[in-house]
């Protein structure tokens, strides 16, 4: 493939893509920042990995805040890739959750003459990650810019994100709670089951106890998938035991071959908090 036909796929660190996927598919990731104690700014996935982050989250009384990349940081990435030839498709976290998409649009304007398409995924974590992975797979297979954009636009409305959180405190404090604020102040041991719609967090239902919440999460995905083959990803924030339970249920009850398993990175983890667990899926239309 000549360089003029090459399509570079760019995303941000909230996609929570495993490092080996980023490497194997040549995906460029622009990191967001997590800021501890008001002054210590760390690049998500670069200066701090997930294990270090969750350790600090538990130890640190002054909870971190997050910050999007600057337009100049995007412009720098776009300039470097444009110099290699070809076009750029840059896919980002929901603009309702972060200013990252708007930063990317401003970054694009700073690189006149480059062929850059910036997309608001209206998703986060492996919802965004699964979309980026499909785009990167198509780019690696030699598809054109237009073909890849067609794939992305077709997949966007078909990606579903359902998740449980241990508590709504982190989402509320970070201003990312969306319509799930209806669940705030509920009684102890209620685990909120949430989903993404139009780029924001929505309440699905309240479940008592963690084991029941994990079971209900699977049931909901079973219902939505309707016995069809799905592509799916499992996400967790540092809870390997719960992840193992979820993985077992997914492999026995859902028609999802080889789910991608991802740990929520520092930025998404700041807002979801420890103990979050979720399933991202898209239906492939074949009944099993």
N, C-alpha and C positions, 0 to 999 in steps of 0.2 A: 504494500500500500504506500502510495507516495505521501509525502508529508502534507501536501495540500488537502488530501482527503482525510487526514487523521482527525479524530474527534477526541478532545480531552474532556474527561469527566471530573468535575470539581464538586465537593460538598463541604460541609462543616463538621466539627467534632461531635455535634449533637446526634449525628447519624449512628453513633455507637457501633460502628463496624469493627469486627475483629481485625487485629493488625495483619493477620495473614491474608485476609480478603483484600484489604487495602493494597497490600504489596502485590498479590497475584493478579489483580485487575488494574493495576497502575492508576488507582484513584488518588486524586490530589485532595487533601483534607486541610481546610483552613481552621485552625483551632480558635474556640472561644476561650475566655479566661474565667478562672475562679479566683476570688479575692478573699483571703483570710485576714482577719483583724484590721480590715479597712485599708491595708497597705501592701500586703504580700500578694502580688498578682502572679498567678501561675497559668501557663498555657495547658489547656485540657488535653490530656493524652501525650503531652510532650514533656512538661516539667513535673507532672504528677500523674501517676497511673491510678487505676481504680482501687487497688489494695491500699495504697498510701492514702488516698482520698477518704475511704470509709474509716480507716483507722483514725485519721484526723477529725472526721466528722463526729465520731464517738467521743474523742478526747477533748475536742475544742468547745468551750462554752460559747465563744463568740462565733456564731454560725456564719459561713461564707456567703458572699453574694456573687453574682455572675455578670459577665460583660461580653458584649458582642465584638467581633473583629471590626477594625476601623475600615472605612473605604480605601484608605491608602494601603492597608494590608491586602485587601482583595486586589487592588490595582497592581500591586507588586507581583502577586501570583499570576494574574491574567497576562501581564507583560512578559513574564518568563515563558509561559506556555505559548503565547502568540508568536514569540520569537522562534519557536520550534516548528511553526507552520500549522495549518489546519484550523479547526474551529473549537469553541469551548462551550460546553453545556454545564451550567453551574446550578445545582439543585440544593435547596436549603430548608431549614426548619420553618415551620408555620410562622407567618408574619404576625399572627395574633399572639404568639408567645415570645417573640424576640425581634429585635431590630436588625437581625443578621441579614435578612433578605434585602432590606432597604440599603444597608451598607454595601451589599454586593452590587446592587443596581447603581449606586453612586460610584463604586469602584470601576464598574464597566465604563461609565461616562468619562473616567480619567484615562482610559486607554482607547482613544479614537482610532478607528480603522480596523480594530480587532473584531472578529466575528464571535460575539459572546451572547448566549441566550441564558438569562437568569430566570429560574423557576421557583415559585413559592409552592412547596410541596403540600402545605397545610397539614404536615405530619411532623413527628419527632421520633427520636431513637430509631429502632429498627423498622418503623413504618417508613421513615425517610431512608434508612439503610437499605431496605429491600428494593425500594424504587431506584436508588443509586446503583445497586448491584445489577439490576436488570439493564440499566442504561450502560453500565460499564461492560457487561457481558456482550451487549449488542455492538458496542464500540470495538471490543476485542475481536469480534467476529467479522469486522470490516463493514458494518452497516454505515449508511450515510447519516449525516446530521439530521436530515428530514425524517429518515426511517426511525432514528433513535427518539426524536421528539414525538413521533407518532406513538411509539411504544410507551413512552412516559405518560403522554396524555391519556392513552387508553387504560393504563394501569392506575392512574391517580384516584379515580372514583371507586376502584375495586380493592383498595388496601384498607383493611380494618384493624384497629388497635383496641384491644380490651385489656385492662390491667386492674390489679388490686394494689392498694397501698396500706401500709400498717397504720398510718394516721394521715389526716388531711393537713396537719400543722405545717409541713414543709411547703406544700402547694399554696396554702393560704398566705404564709409569710412572704413567699417569693412573688405573690401576685399572679400565679399561673393557675389558679383554681377554677376559673371559668364558671360554668353553671353548676359545678359540683359544690358550690358554697351552700346549696340547699341541704347538703349532708352535714354541714358543720354543727358542732355542739351535740352530736348524737351520743347515746349511752356507750359506756365502756365495752370494749371487745367487739364492737361492730366494725367490720372491715368493709370499706366502700369498694364496690365494683364500679369502675369508671370506663368510659370509652371516648375516643376522639371523634368529633364531628365538626366539619367546617373549620378545622384547625384549632379548636378549643376543647378543653376537658369538659365532658358531660357526665352527670350521674346516671348509672344504669340501675343498680339496686344496692340495698344494704344487706350484708350477710353476717350472721353472728359466728365469730370464731374463724381462725385462720384456715383450719383443715376444710371447713365447709366452704370457705371463700375460694380455695383452690379448686375444689370439686365443682363449684358453681361456674367458675371461670371456664373450665373445660366444657361443661354442659352448654353454656351460652355459645361457645365457638362451634360445638357440635351442631347446635340448632341452626346457626347462621350458615354453616358450610353445607348442611343438608345432604350429607353422605357423598359429597363431591370431593375430588382431589383438590388439595390446597398446597400452596407454597407457604411455609410458615417459619417464623423465628420466635425464639423464647428469650425474654429479657428478665434480668433480675438485678437487684441492688444488694450484692454481697450476701445472699442467702442461698448457699449451695445445697442445703438439705431440702429447702422448698423447691429449688430448681430441679433437683433429682425427682421429687414427687411429681412435679409437673411434667417432666420429660417422660416418665413412665406412662402417665395417663395419655399424653399426646401420642406416643408410639403405639399404644394399644387401641386407642379409640378414635383417632383422627387419621385421615388418609394423607399424611404429610411425610414424604420421604426425606430423611436427613435434614431435620430442622437446623437452622443456624442458631447457635447459642451465643448470646451477647450479654456482657455485663454493662449496666448503665454507667456511663462515664461521669466525671466530676461535675459537669454542668447540669446534665439531666438528673443526676443523683442528688444534687443540691435541692432541686425542686420536688423530686419524688420522695426523697428520704430513704433511710435503710428499710429493707423488708419489702420493697416494691417487687411485683412479679407480673409479667404480662405475656400475651400472645399477639403476634402480628400475623395476619394471613391475607392471602388473596385466593379466590376460588378460580379453579381452572376449567370449570364447566364440564368435565367428564365425570359422569356418575360411576361409582366403583361397583 
